[in-house]
Amino acid sequence: AQISDAARSGFAWAPPGEPLVESEGEGAAGEGGEQEAVDPEEPLGSFALLLLEPHSVDHLILKGTPQRRTMHTLDAEGSRWASQRVNP
């Protein structure tokens, strides 16, 4: 999925809590000011790709009464998930 250039440029802002740097005649970043263009083909230096391979999932649903909890476990071959409802 593609995100807009404006949304993508938001990832290039200064870290939260840093002082705002305003250019002459422009608003500050995050306040409608102009952002540098971010190349959609080149990831930012602060980004990393994480590949997760879960072997178990503990799914807890706090909404409602009673609450629900389900444990999902991947078999030894890594091909099938088994699910077991457990006491929350």
PDB file with one MODEL, atoms N, CA, C and O in Angstrom:
MODEL        1
ATOM      1  N   ALA A   1       0.838  -1.183   0.000  1.00  0.00           N
ATOM      2  CA  ALA A   1       0.000   0.000   0.000  1.00  0.00           C
ATOM      3  C   ALA A   1       0.883   1.246   0.000  1.00  0.00           C
ATOM      4  O   ALA A   1       1.962   1.255   0.592  1.00  0.00           O
ATOM      5  N   GLN A   2       0.428   2.252  -0.645  1.00  0.00           N
ATOM      6  CA  GLN A   2       1.155   3.510  -0.746  1.00  0.00           C
ATOM      7  C   GLN A   2       0.578   4.503   0.262  1.00  0.00           C
ATOM      8  O   GLN A   2      -0.625   4.504   0.522  1.00  0.00           O
ATOM      9  N   ILE A   3       1.438   5.343   0.823  1.00  0.00           N
ATOM     10  CA  ILE A   3       0.970   6.438   1.655  1.00  0.00           C
ATOM     11  C   ILE A   3       1.292   7.742   0.939  1.00  0.00           C
ATOM     12  O   ILE A   3       2.173   7.789   0.080  1.00  0.00           O
ATOM     13  N   SER A   4       0.581   8.787   1.293  1.00  0.00           N
ATOM     14  CA  SER A   4       0.780  10.068   0.618  1.00  0.00           C
ATOM     15  C   SER A   4       2.157  10.642   0.940  1.00  0.00           C
ATOM     16  O   SER A   4       2.776  10.279   1.940  1.00  0.00           O
ATOM     17  N   ASP A   5       2.630  11.548   0.074  1.00  0.00           N
ATOM     18  CA  ASP A   5       3.915  12.198   0.308  1.00  0.00           C
ATOM     19  C   ASP A   5       3.899  12.977   1.627  1.00  0.00           C
ATOM     20  O   ASP A   5       4.894  12.991   2.351  1.00  0.00           O
ATOM     21  N   ALA A   6       2.774  13.621   1.936  1.00  0.00           N
ATOM     22  CA  ALA A   6       2.672  14.390   3.174  1.00  0.00           C
ATOM     23  C   ALA A   6       2.802  13.469   4.390  1.00  0.00           C
ATOM     24  O   ALA A   6       3.486  13.810   5.355  1.00  0.00           O
ATOM     25  N   ALA A   7       2.148  12.307   4.346  1.00  0.00           N
ATOM     26  CA  ALA A   7       2.242  11.352   5.453  1.00  0.00           C
ATOM     27  C   ALA A   7       3.663  10.803   5.558  1.00  0.00           C
ATOM     28  O   ALA A   7       4.194  10.670   6.661  1.00  0.00           O
ATOM     29  N   ARG A   8       4.277  10.487   4.432  1.00  0.00           N
ATOM     30  CA  ARG A   8       5.648   9.951   4.422  1.00  0.00           C
ATOM     31  C   ARG A   8       6.626  10.966   5.001  1.00  0.00           C
ATOM     32  O   ARG A   8       7.534  10.594   5.744  1.00  0.00           O
ATOM     33  N   SER A   9       6.451  12.252   4.667  1.00  0.00           N
ATOM     34  CA  SER A   9       7.380  13.267   5.153  1.00  0.00           C
ATOM     35  C   SER A   9       7.287  13.429   6.666  1.00  0.00           C
ATOM     36  O   SER A   9       8.245  13.888   7.289  1.00  0.00           O
ATOM     37  N   GLY A  10       6.172  13.068   7.266  1.00  0.00           N
ATOM     38  CA  GLY A  10       6.027  13.145   8.717  1.00  0.00           C
ATOM     39  C   GLY A  10       7.026  12.265   9.451  1.00  0.00           C
ATOM     40  O   GLY A  10       7.379  12.556  10.594  1.00  0.00           O
ATOM     41  N   PHE A  11       7.485  11.200   8.817  1.00  0.00           N
ATOM     42  CA  PHE A  11       8.466  10.313   9.431  1.00  0.00           C
ATOM     43  C   PHE A  11       9.861  10.932   9.461  1.00  0.00           C
ATOM     44  O   PHE A  11      10.749  10.426  10.146  1.00  0.00           O
ATOM     45  N   ALA A  12      10.058  12.024   8.721  1.00  0.00           N
ATOM     46  CA  ALA A  12      11.371  12.675   8.663  1.00  0.00           C
ATOM     47  C   ALA A  12      11.454  13.878   9.605  1.00  0.00           C
ATOM     48  O   ALA A  12      12.467  14.577   9.629  1.00  0.00           O
ATOM     49  N   TRP A  13      10.396  14.122  10.380  1.00  0.00           N
ATOM     50  CA  TRP A  13      10.432  15.226  11.329  1.00  0.00           C
ATOM     51  C   TRP A  13      11.478  14.966  12.393  1.00  0.00           C
ATOM     52  O   TRP A  13      11.946  13.841  12.564  1.00  0.00           O
ATOM     53  N   ALA A  14      11.839  16.021  13.107  1.00  0.00           N
ATOM     54  CA  ALA A  14      12.743  15.896  14.251  1.00  0.00           C
ATOM     55  C   ALA A  14      12.078  15.030  15.326  1.00  0.00           C
ATOM     56  O   ALA A  14      10.852  14.923  15.352  1.00  0.00           O
ATOM     57  N   PRO A  15      12.859  14.418  16.203  1.00  0.00           N
ATOM     58  CA  PRO A  15      12.287  13.586  17.260  1.00  0.00           C
ATOM     59  C   PRO A  15      11.337  14.381  18.159  1.00  0.00           C
ATOM     60  O   PRO A  15      11.538  15.581  18.347  1.00  0.00           O
ATOM     61  N   PRO A  16      10.312  13.743  18.715  1.00  0.00           N
ATOM     62  CA  PRO A  16       9.393  14.438  19.627  1.00  0.00           C
ATOM     63  C   PRO A  16      10.148  15.048  20.801  1.00  0.00           C
ATOM     64  O   PRO A  16      11.075  14.442  21.338  1.00  0.00           O
ATOM     65  N   GLY A  17       9.747  16.237  21.190  1.00  0.00           N
ATOM     66  CA  GLY A  17      10.371  16.908  22.317  1.00  0.00           C
ATOM     67  C   GLY A  17      11.541  17.799  21.943  1.00  0.00           C
ATOM     68  O   GLY A  17      12.016  18.575  22.772  1.00  0.00           O
ATOM     69  N   GLU A  18      12.012  17.700  20.705  1.00  0.00           N
ATOM     70  CA  GLU A  18      13.110  18.563  20.244  1.00  0.00           C
ATOM     71  C   GLU A  18      12.550  19.956  19.967  1.00  0.00           C
ATOM     72  O   GLU A  18      11.390  20.082  19.577  1.00  0.00           O
ATOM     73  N   PRO A  19      13.356  21.007  20.160  1.00  0.00           N
ATOM     74  CA  PRO A  19      12.896  22.362  19.831  1.00  0.00           C
ATOM     75  C   PRO A  19      12.546  22.461  18.341  1.00  0.00           C
ATOM     76  O   PRO A  19      13.197  21.850  17.494  1.00  0.00           O
ATOM     77  N   LEU A  20      11.506  23.242  18.044  1.00  0.00           N
ATOM     78  CA  LEU A  20      11.113  23.453  16.659  1.00  0.00           C
ATOM     79  C   LEU A  20      12.082  24.392  15.987  1.00  0.00           C
ATOM     80  O   LEU A  20      12.511  25.382  16.580  1.00  0.00           O
ATOM     81  N   VAL A  21      12.429  24.091  14.754  1.00  0.00           N
ATOM     82  CA  VAL A  21      13.297  24.949  13.959  1.00  0.00           C
ATOM     83  C   VAL A  21      12.433  25.520  12.849  1.00  0.00           C
ATOM     84  O   VAL A  21      11.912  24.784  12.010  1.00  0.00           O
ATOM     85  N   GLU A  22      12.286  26.835  12.852  1.00  0.00           N
ATOM     86  CA  GLU A  22      11.444  27.481  11.856  1.00  0.00           C
ATOM     87  C   GLU A  22      12.306  28.155  10.800  1.00  0.00           C
ATOM     88  O   GLU A  22      13.283  28.837  11.111  1.00  0.00           O
ATOM     89  N   SER A  23      11.923  27.949   9.545  1.00  0.00           N
ATOM     90  CA  SER A  23      12.585  28.657   8.444  1.00  0.00           C
ATOM     91  C   SER A  23      11.915  30.012   8.291  1.00  0.00           C
ATOM     92  O   SER A  23      10.744  30.175   8.634  1.00  0.00           O
ATOM     93  N   GLU A  24      12.650  30.971   7.782  1.00  0.00           N
ATOM     94  CA  GLU A  24      12.093  32.298   7.593  1.00  0.00           C
ATOM     95  C   GLU A  24      10.907  32.228   6.643  1.00  0.00           C
ATOM     96  O   GLU A  24      11.015  31.690   5.542  1.00  0.00           O
ATOM     97  N   GLY A  25       9.762  32.780   7.079  1.00  0.00           N
ATOM     98  CA  GLY A  25       8.586  32.830   6.221  1.00  0.00           C
ATOM     99  C   GLY A  25       7.786  31.544   6.196  1.00  0.00           C
ATOM    100  O   GLY A  25       6.808  31.451   5.454  1.00  0.00           O
ATOM    101  N   GLU A  26       8.166  30.555   6.977  1.00  0.00           N
ATOM    102  CA  GLU A  26       7.428  29.287   6.995  1.00  0.00           C
ATOM    103  C   GLU A  26       7.078  28.933   8.422  1.00  0.00           C
ATOM    104  O   GLU A  26       7.737  29.370   9.365  1.00  0.00           O
ATOM    105  N   GLY A  27       6.032  28.137   8.572  1.00  0.00           N
ATOM    106  CA  GLY A  27       5.682  27.620   9.893  1.00  0.00           C
ATOM    107  C   GLY A  27       6.644  26.517  10.292  1.00  0.00           C
ATOM    108  O   GLY A  27       7.440  26.053   9.476  1.00  0.00           O
ATOM    109  N   ALA A  28       6.571  26.103  11.530  1.00  0.00           N
ATOM    110  CA  ALA A  28       7.440  25.028  12.018  1.00  0.00           C
ATOM    111  C   ALA A  28       6.946  23.680  11.526  1.00  0.00           C
ATOM    112  O   ALA A  28       5.773  23.520  11.189  1.00  0.00           O
ATOM    113  N   ALA A  29       7.845  22.723  11.489  1.00  0.00           N
ATOM    114  CA  ALA A  29       7.472  21.359  11.104  1.00  0.00           C
ATOM    115  C   ALA A  29       6.371  20.870  12.022  1.00  0.00           C
ATOM    116  O   ALA A  29       6.442  21.053  13.237  1.00  0.00           O
ATOM    117  N   GLY A  30       5.359  20.253  11.448  1.00  0.00           N
ATOM    118  CA  GLY A  30       4.252  19.760  12.243  1.00  0.00           C
ATOM    119  C   GLY A  30       3.178  20.809  12.465  1.00  0.00           C
ATOM    120  O   GLY A  30       2.130  20.510  13.036  1.00  0.00           O
ATOM    121  N   GLU A  31       3.426  22.036  12.022  1.00  0.00           N
ATOM    122  CA  GLU A  31       2.450  23.115  12.163  1.00  0.00           C
ATOM    123  C   GLU A  31       2.088  23.693  10.804  1.00  0.00           C
ATOM    124  O   GLU A  31       1.792  24.882  10.686  1.00  0.00           O
ATOM    125  N   GLY A  32       2.114  22.859   9.795  1.00  0.00           N
ATOM    126  CA  GLY A  32       1.757  23.314   8.464  1.00  0.00           C
ATOM    127  C   GLY A  32       2.930  23.832   7.667  1.00  0.00           C
ATOM    128  O   GLY A  32       2.747  24.296   6.541  1.00  0.00           O
ATOM    129  N   GLY A  33       4.140  23.767   8.220  1.00  0.00           N
ATOM    130  CA  GLY A  33       5.322  24.226   7.504  1.00  0.00           C
ATOM    131  C   GLY A  33       5.697  23.255   6.407  1.00  0.00           C
ATOM    132  O   GLY A  33       5.218  22.121   6.374  1.00  0.00           O
ATOM    133  N   GLU A  34       6.554  23.705   5.510  1.00  0.00           N
ATOM    134  CA  GLU A  34       7.001  22.844   4.418  1.00  0.00           C
ATOM    135  C   GLU A  34       7.956  21.773   4.940  1.00  0.00           C
ATOM    136  O   GLU A  34       8.774  22.039   5.820  1.00  0.00           O
ATOM    137  N   GLN A  35       7.850  20.583   4.403  1.00  0.00           N
ATOM    138  CA  GLN A  35       8.735  19.481   4.765  1.00  0.00           C
ATOM    139  C   GLN A  35       9.606  19.151   3.560  1.00  0.00           C
ATOM    140  O   GLN A  35       9.204  19.350   2.414  1.00  0.00           O
ATOM    141  N   GLU A  36      10.799  18.645   3.836  1.00  0.00           N
ATOM    142  CA  GLU A  36      11.636  18.176   2.737  1.00  0.00           C
ATOM    143  C   GLU A  36      10.970  16.971   2.101  1.00  0.00           C
ATOM    144  O   GLU A  36      10.328  16.172   2.782  1.00  0.00           O
ATOM    145  N   ALA A  37      11.127  16.844   0.788  1.00  0.00           N
ATOM    146  CA  ALA A  37      10.561  15.694   0.099  1.00  0.00           C
ATOM    147  C   ALA A  37      11.292  14.425   0.542  1.00  0.00           C
ATOM    148  O   ALA A  37      12.512  14.427   0.705  1.00  0.00           O
ATOM    149  N   VAL A  38      10.544  13.360   0.732  1.00  0.00           N
ATOM    150  CA  VAL A  38      11.114  12.078   1.124  1.00  0.00           C
ATOM    151  C   VAL A  38      10.982  11.139  -0.070  1.00  0.00           C
ATOM    152  O   VAL A  38       9.890  10.954  -0.605  1.00  0.00           O
ATOM    153  N   ASP A  39      12.089  10.556  -0.478  1.00  0.00           N
ATOM    154  CA  ASP A  39      12.113   9.654  -1.630  1.00  0.00           C
ATOM    155  C   ASP A  39      11.367   8.370  -1.294  1.00  0.00           C
ATOM    156  O   ASP A  39      11.774   7.655  -0.378  1.00  0.00           O
ATOM    157  N   PRO A  40      10.269   8.049  -2.017  1.00  0.00           N
ATOM    158  CA  PRO A  40       9.502   6.841  -1.720  1.00  0.00           C
ATOM    159  C   PRO A  40      10.258   5.543  -2.024  1.00  0.00           C
ATOM    160  O   PRO A  40       9.860   4.471  -1.568  1.00  0.00           O
ATOM    161  N   GLU A  41      11.337   5.638  -2.786  1.00  0.00           N
ATOM    162  CA  GLU A  41      12.110   4.448  -3.141  1.00  0.00           C
ATOM    163  C   GLU A  41      13.277   4.196  -2.185  1.00  0.00           C
ATOM    164  O   GLU A  41      13.875   3.121  -2.209  1.00  0.00           O
ATOM    165  N   GLU A  42      13.601   5.175  -1.350  1.00  0.00           N
ATOM    166  CA  GLU A  42      14.764   5.072  -0.458  1.00  0.00           C
ATOM    167  C   GLU A  42      14.300   5.197   0.991  1.00  0.00           C
ATOM    168  O   GLU A  42      13.779   6.243   1.379  1.00  0.00           O
ATOM    169  N   PRO A  43      14.480   4.147   1.799  1.00  0.00           N
ATOM    170  CA  PRO A  43      14.044   4.249   3.200  1.00  0.00           C
ATOM    171  C   PRO A  43      14.908   5.236   3.979  1.00  0.00           C
ATOM    172  O   PRO A  43      16.085   5.426   3.673  1.00  0.00           O
ATOM    173  N   LEU A  44      14.311   5.854   4.983  1.00  0.00           N
ATOM    174  CA  LEU A  44      15.049   6.759   5.848  1.00  0.00           C
ATOM    175  C   LEU A  44      16.074   5.966   6.647  1.00  0.00           C
ATOM    176  O   LEU A  44      15.885   4.776   6.897  1.00  0.00           O
ATOM    177  N   GLY A  45      17.159   6.624   7.047  1.00  0.00           N
ATOM    178  CA  GLY A  45      18.202   5.961   7.814  1.00  0.00           C
ATOM    179  C   GLY A  45      17.722   5.437   9.157  1.00  0.00           C
ATOM    180  O   GLY A  45      18.326   4.525   9.723  1.00  0.00           O
ATOM    181  N   SER A  46      16.634   6.012   9.673  1.00  0.00           N
ATOM    182  CA  SER A  46      16.119   5.603  10.975  1.00  0.00           C
ATOM    183  C   SER A  46      15.165   4.409  10.884  1.00  0.00           C
ATOM    184  O   SER A  46      14.644   3.961  11.905  1.00  0.00           O
ATOM    185  N   PHE A  47      14.931   3.894   9.684  1.00  0.00           N
ATOM    186  CA  PHE A  47      14.012   2.782   9.517  1.00  0.00           C
ATOM    187  C   PHE A  47      14.763   1.461   9.430  1.00  0.00           C
ATOM    188  O   PHE A  47      15.889   1.399   8.938  1.00  0.00           O
ATOM    189  N   ALA A  48      14.120   0.415   9.915  1.00  0.00           N
ATOM    190  CA  ALA A  48      14.662  -0.938   9.812  1.00  0.00           C
ATOM    191  C   ALA A  48      13.515  -1.881   9.508  1.00  0.00           C
ATOM    192  O   ALA A  48      12.383  -1.652   9.934  1.00  0.00           O
ATOM    193  N   LEU A  49      13.805  -2.923   8.785  1.00  0.00           N
ATOM    194  CA  LEU A  49      12.816  -3.947   8.476  1.00  0.00           C
ATOM    195  C   LEU A  49      12.979  -5.073   9.490  1.00  0.00           C
ATOM    196  O   LEU A  49      14.067  -5.626   9.652  1.00  0.00           O
ATOM    197  N   LEU A  50      11.893  -5.400  10.165  1.00  0.00           N
ATOM    198  CA  LEU A  50      11.904  -6.496  11.129  1.00  0.00           C
ATOM    199  C   LEU A  50      11.077  -7.639  10.569  1.00  0.00           C
ATOM    200  O   LEU A  50       9.928  -7.447  10.173  1.00  0.00           O
ATOM    201  N   LEU A  51      11.654  -8.807  10.540  1.00  0.00           N
ATOM    202  CA  LEU A  51      10.934  -9.997  10.103  1.00  0.00           C
ATOM    203  C   LEU A  51      10.681 -10.840  11.343  1.00  0.00           C
ATOM    204  O   LEU A  51      11.611 -11.378  11.944  1.00  0.00           O
ATOM    205  N   LEU A  52       9.418 -10.948  11.715  1.00  0.00           N
ATOM    206  CA  LEU A  52       9.045 -11.695  12.909  1.00  0.00           C
ATOM    207  C   LEU A  52       8.500 -13.057  12.523  1.00  0.00           C
ATOM    208  O   LEU A  52       7.705 -13.179  11.592  1.00  0.00           O
ATOM    209  N   GLU A  53       8.929 -14.069  13.236  1.00  0.00           N
ATOM    210  CA  GLU A  53       8.429 -15.423  13.035  1.00  0.00           C
ATOM    211  C   GLU A  53       7.938 -15.958  14.378  1.00  0.00           C
ATOM    212  O   GLU A  53       8.674 -16.656  15.075  1.00  0.00           O
ATOM    213  N   PRO A  54       6.704 -15.634  14.740  1.00  0.00           N
ATOM    214  CA  PRO A  54       6.200 -16.066  16.048  1.00  0.00           C
ATOM    215  C   PRO A  54       5.989 -17.581  16.102  1.00  0.00           C
ATOM    216  O   PRO A  54       5.617 -18.216  15.116  1.00  0.00           O
ATOM    217  N   HIS A  55       6.238 -18.126  17.278  1.00  0.00           N
ATOM    218  CA  HIS A  55       6.004 -19.551  17.510  1.00  0.00           C
ATOM    219  C   HIS A  55       4.808 -19.757  18.435  1.00  0.00           C
ATOM    220  O   HIS A  55       4.227 -20.841  18.501  1.00  0.00           O
ATOM    221  N   SER A  56       4.457 -18.683  19.147  1.00  0.00           N
ATOM    222  CA  SER A  56       3.259 -18.724  19.988  1.00  0.00           C
ATOM    223  C   SER A  56       2.692 -17.323  20.119  1.00  0.00           C
ATOM    224  O   SER A  56       3.407 -16.324  20.031  1.00  0.00           O
ATOM    225  N   VAL A  57       1.372 -17.282  20.335  1.00  0.00           N
ATOM    226  CA  VAL A  57       0.667 -16.011  20.497  1.00  0.00           C
ATOM    227  C   VAL A  57      -0.288 -16.162  21.668  1.00  0.00           C
ATOM    228  O   VAL A  57      -1.059 -17.119  21.740  1.00  0.00           O
ATOM    229  N   ASP A  58      -0.228 -15.209  22.581  1.00  0.00           N
ATOM    230  CA  ASP A  58      -1.143 -15.160  23.719  1.00  0.00           C
ATOM    231  C   ASP A  58      -2.106 -14.008  23.447  1.00  0.00           C
ATOM    232  O   ASP A  58      -1.731 -12.842  23.566  1.00  0.00           O
ATOM    233  N   HIS A  59      -3.340 -14.332  23.084  1.00  0.00           N
ATOM    234  CA  HIS A  59      -4.317 -13.319  22.666  1.00  0.00           C
ATOM    235  C   HIS A  59      -5.315 -13.113  23.800  1.00  0.00           C
ATOM    236  O   HIS A  59      -6.107 -14.002  24.111  1.00  0.00           O
ATOM    237  N   LEU A  60      -5.270 -11.933  24.413  1.00  0.00           N
ATOM    238  CA  LEU A  60      -6.144 -11.596  25.530  1.00  0.00           C
ATOM    239  C   LEU A  60      -7.104 -10.505  25.099  1.00  0.00           C
ATOM    240  O   LEU A  60      -6.677  -9.450  24.629  1.00  0.00           O
ATOM    241  N   ILE A  61      -8.388 -10.745  25.253  1.00  0.00           N
ATOM    242  CA  ILE A  61      -9.419  -9.754  24.933  1.00  0.00           C
ATOM    243  C   ILE A  61     -10.037  -9.300  26.243  1.00  0.00           C
ATOM    244  O   ILE A  61     -10.746 -10.058  26.905  1.00  0.00           O
ATOM    245  N   LEU A  62      -9.757  -8.041  26.615  1.00  0.00           N
ATOM    246  CA  LEU A  62     -10.233  -7.507  27.887  1.00  0.00           C
ATOM    247  C   LEU A  62     -11.658  -6.976  27.808  1.00  0.00           C
ATOM    248  O   LEU A  62     -12.311  -6.793  28.836  1.00  0.00           O
ATOM    249  N   LYS A  63     -12.144  -6.728  26.593  1.00  0.00           N
ATOM    250  CA  LYS A  63     -13.475  -6.177  26.416  1.00  0.00           C
ATOM    251  C   LYS A  63     -14.528  -7.224  26.778  1.00  0.00           C
ATOM    252  O   LYS A  63     -14.430  -8.387  26.386  1.00  0.00           O
ATOM    253  N   GLY A  64     -15.513  -6.796  27.517  1.00  0.00           N
ATOM    254  CA  GLY A  64     -16.618  -7.680  27.842  1.00  0.00           C
ATOM    255  C   GLY A  64     -16.372  -8.499  29.099  1.00  0.00           C
ATOM    256  O   GLY A  64     -15.272  -8.532  29.653  1.00  0.00           O
ATOM    257  N   THR A  65     -17.435  -9.155  29.522  1.00  0.00           N
ATOM    258  CA  THR A  65     -17.368 -10.033  30.685  1.00  0.00           C
ATOM    259  C   THR A  65     -18.051 -11.336  30.295  1.00  0.00           C
ATOM    260  O   THR A  65     -19.209 -11.291  29.881  1.00  0.00           O
ATOM    261  N   PRO A  66     -17.422 -12.463  30.399  1.00  0.00           N
ATOM    262  CA  PRO A  66     -16.064 -12.633  30.887  1.00  0.00           C
ATOM    263  C   PRO A  66     -15.040 -12.257  29.810  1.00  0.00           C
ATOM    264  O   PRO A  66     -15.331 -12.272  28.614  1.00  0.00           O
ATOM    265  N   GLN A  67     -13.846 -11.924  30.272  1.00  0.00           N
ATOM    266  CA  GLN A  67     -12.755 -11.660  29.326  1.00  0.00           C
ATOM    267  C   GLN A  67     -12.340 -12.981  28.696  1.00  0.00           C
ATOM    268  O   GLN A  67     -12.562 -14.050  29.264  1.00  0.00           O
ATOM    269  N   ARG A  68     -11.727 -12.894  27.502  1.00  0.00           N
ATOM    270  CA  ARG A  68     -11.337 -14.127  26.797  1.00  0.00           C
ATOM    271  C   ARG A  68      -9.843 -14.132  26.552  1.00  0.00           C
ATOM    272  O   ARG A  68      -9.242 -13.098  26.257  1.00  0.00           O
ATOM    273  N   ARG A  69      -9.247 -15.315  26.679  1.00  0.00           N
ATOM    274  CA  ARG A  69      -7.817 -15.493  26.415  1.00  0.00           C
ATOM    275  C   ARG A  69      -7.643 -16.787  25.631  1.00  0.00           C
ATOM    276  O   ARG A  69      -8.190 -17.827  25.996  1.00  0.00           O
ATOM    277  N   THR A  70      -6.878 -16.707  24.557  1.00  0.00           N
ATOM    278  CA  THR A  70      -6.610 -17.878  23.714  1.00  0.00           C
ATOM    279  C   THR A  70      -5.114 -17.972  23.474  1.00  0.00           C
ATOM    280  O   THR A  70      -4.471 -16.981  23.127  1.00  0.00           O
ATOM    281  N   MET A  71      -4.562 -19.157  23.658  1.00  0.00           N
ATOM    282  CA  MET A  71      -3.151 -19.420  23.373  1.00  0.00           C
ATOM    283  C   MET A  71      -3.082 -20.106  22.015  1.00  0.00           C
ATOM    284  O   MET A  71      -3.769 -21.101  21.781  1.00  0.00           O
ATOM    285  N   HIS A  72      -2.256 -19.575  21.124  1.00  0.00           N
ATOM    286  CA  HIS A  72      -2.048 -20.154  19.801  1.00  0.00           C
ATOM    287  C   HIS A  72      -0.593 -20.623  19.749  1.00  0.00           C
ATOM    288  O   HIS A  72       0.310 -19.865  20.102  1.00  0.00           O
ATOM    289  N   THR A  73      -0.358 -21.861  19.313  1.00  0.00           N
ATOM    290  CA  THR A  73       0.992 -22.418  19.284  1.00  0.00           C
ATOM    291  C   THR A  73       1.241 -23.062  17.928  1.00  0.00           C
ATOM    292  O   THR A  73       0.400 -23.800  17.415  1.00  0.00           O
ATOM    293  N   LEU A  74       2.409 -22.776  17.351  1.00  0.00           N
ATOM    294  CA  LEU A  74       2.814 -23.344  16.069  1.00  0.00           C
ATOM    295  C   LEU A  74       3.421 -24.723  16.311  1.00  0.00           C
ATOM    296  O   LEU A  74       4.198 -24.907  17.248  1.00  0.00           O
ATOM    297  N   ASP A  75       3.067 -25.687  15.471  1.00  0.00           N
ATOM    298  CA  ASP A  75       3.610 -27.036  15.658  1.00  0.00           C
ATOM    299  C   ASP A  75       5.097 -27.095  15.305  1.00  0.00           C
ATOM    300  O   ASP A  75       5.645 -26.133  14.767  1.00  0.00           O
ATOM    301  N   ALA A  76       5.745 -28.213  15.605  1.00  0.00           N
ATOM    302  CA  ALA A  76       7.199 -28.358  15.425  1.00  0.00           C
ATOM    303  C   ALA A  76       7.629 -28.180  13.968  1.00  0.00           C
ATOM    304  O   ALA A  76       8.736 -27.707  13.711  1.00  0.00           O
ATOM    305  N   GLU A  77       6.780 -28.547  13.016  1.00  0.00           N
ATOM    306  CA  GLU A  77       7.115 -28.398  11.597  1.00  0.00           C
ATOM    307  C   GLU A  77       6.906 -26.967  11.112  1.00  0.00           C
ATOM    308  O   GLU A  77       7.357 -26.597  10.028  1.00  0.00           O
ATOM    309  N   GLY A  78       6.222 -26.173  11.921  1.00  0.00           N
ATOM    310  CA  GLY A  78       5.962 -24.795  11.531  1.00  0.00           C
ATOM    311  C   GLY A  78       4.895 -24.658  10.474  1.00  0.00           C
ATOM    312  O   GLY A  78       4.894 -23.688   9.716  1.00  0.00           O
ATOM    313  N   SER A  79       3.975 -25.624  10.409  1.00  0.00           N
ATOM    314  CA  SER A  79       2.974 -25.587   9.348  1.00  0.00           C
ATOM    315  C   SER A  79       1.537 -25.418   9.850  1.00  0.00           C
ATOM    316  O   SER A  79       0.667 -25.014   9.079  1.00  0.00           O
ATOM    317  N   ARG A  80       1.271 -25.717  11.119  1.00  0.00           N
ATOM    318  CA  ARG A  80      -0.107 -25.631  11.623  1.00  0.00           C
ATOM    319  C   ARG A  80      -0.129 -24.952  12.986  1.00  0.00           C
ATOM    320  O   ARG A  80       0.756 -25.149  13.819  1.00  0.00           O
ATOM    321  N   TRP A  81      -1.160 -24.153  13.185  1.00  0.00           N
ATOM    322  CA  TRP A  81      -1.372 -23.497  14.470  1.00  0.00           C
ATOM    323  C   TRP A  81      -2.438 -24.257  15.248  1.00  0.00           C
ATOM    324  O   TRP A  81      -3.467 -24.641  14.691  1.00  0.00           O
ATOM    325  N   ALA A  82      -2.193 -24.471  16.523  1.00  0.00           N
ATOM    326  CA  ALA A  82      -3.185 -25.053  17.424  1.00  0.00           C
ATOM    327  C   ALA A  82      -3.650 -23.941  18.363  1.00  0.00           C
ATOM    328  O   ALA A  82      -2.842 -23.137  18.827  1.00  0.00           O
ATOM    329  N   SER A  83      -4.939 -23.899  18.638  1.00  0.00           N
ATOM    330  CA  SER A  83      -5.507 -22.871  19.497  1.00  0.00           C
ATOM    331  C   SER A  83      -6.177 -23.524  20.694  1.00  0.00           C
ATOM    332  O   SER A  83      -6.848 -24.548  20.564  1.00  0.00           O
ATOM    333  N   GLN A  84      -5.987 -22.921  21.864  1.00  0.00           N
ATOM    334  CA  GLN A  84      -6.599 -23.425  23.083  1.00  0.00           C
ATOM    335  C   GLN A  84      -7.078 -22.241  23.911  1.00  0.00           C
ATOM    336  O   GLN A  84      -6.293 -21.370  24.286  1.00  0.00           O
ATOM    337  N   ARG A  85      -8.386 -22.221  24.191  1.00  0.00           N
ATOM    338  CA  ARG A  85      -8.904 -21.174  25.084  1.00  0.00           C
ATOM    339  C   ARG A  85      -8.453 -21.508  26.481  1.00  0.00           C
ATOM    340  O   ARG A  85      -8.510 -22.663  26.902  1.00  0.00           O
ATOM    341  N   VAL A  86      -7.999 -20.487  27.213  1.00  0.00           N
ATOM    342  CA  VAL A  86      -7.527 -20.677  28.585  1.00  0.00           C
ATOM    343  C   VAL A  86      -8.167 -19.623  29.495  1.00  0.00           C
ATOM    344  O   VAL A  86      -8.748 -18.642  29.031  1.00  0.00           O
ATOM    345  N   ASN A  87      -8.042 -19.858  30.786  1.00  0.00           N
ATOM    346  CA  ASN A  87      -8.586 -18.931  31.764  1.00  0.00           C
ATOM    347  C   ASN A  87      -7.792 -17.620  31.708  1.00  0.00           C
ATOM    348  O   ASN A  87      -6.562 -17.632  31.751  1.00  0.00           O
ATOM    349  N   PRO A  88      -8.512 -16.475  31.610  1.00  0.00           N
ATOM    350  CA  PRO A  88      -7.776 -15.201  31.535  1.00  0.00           C
ATOM    351  C   PRO A  88      -7.099 -14.897  32.848  1.00  0.00           C
ATOM    352  O   PRO A  88      -6.435 -13.869  32.976  1.00  0.00           O
TER     353      PRO A  88
ENDMDL
END
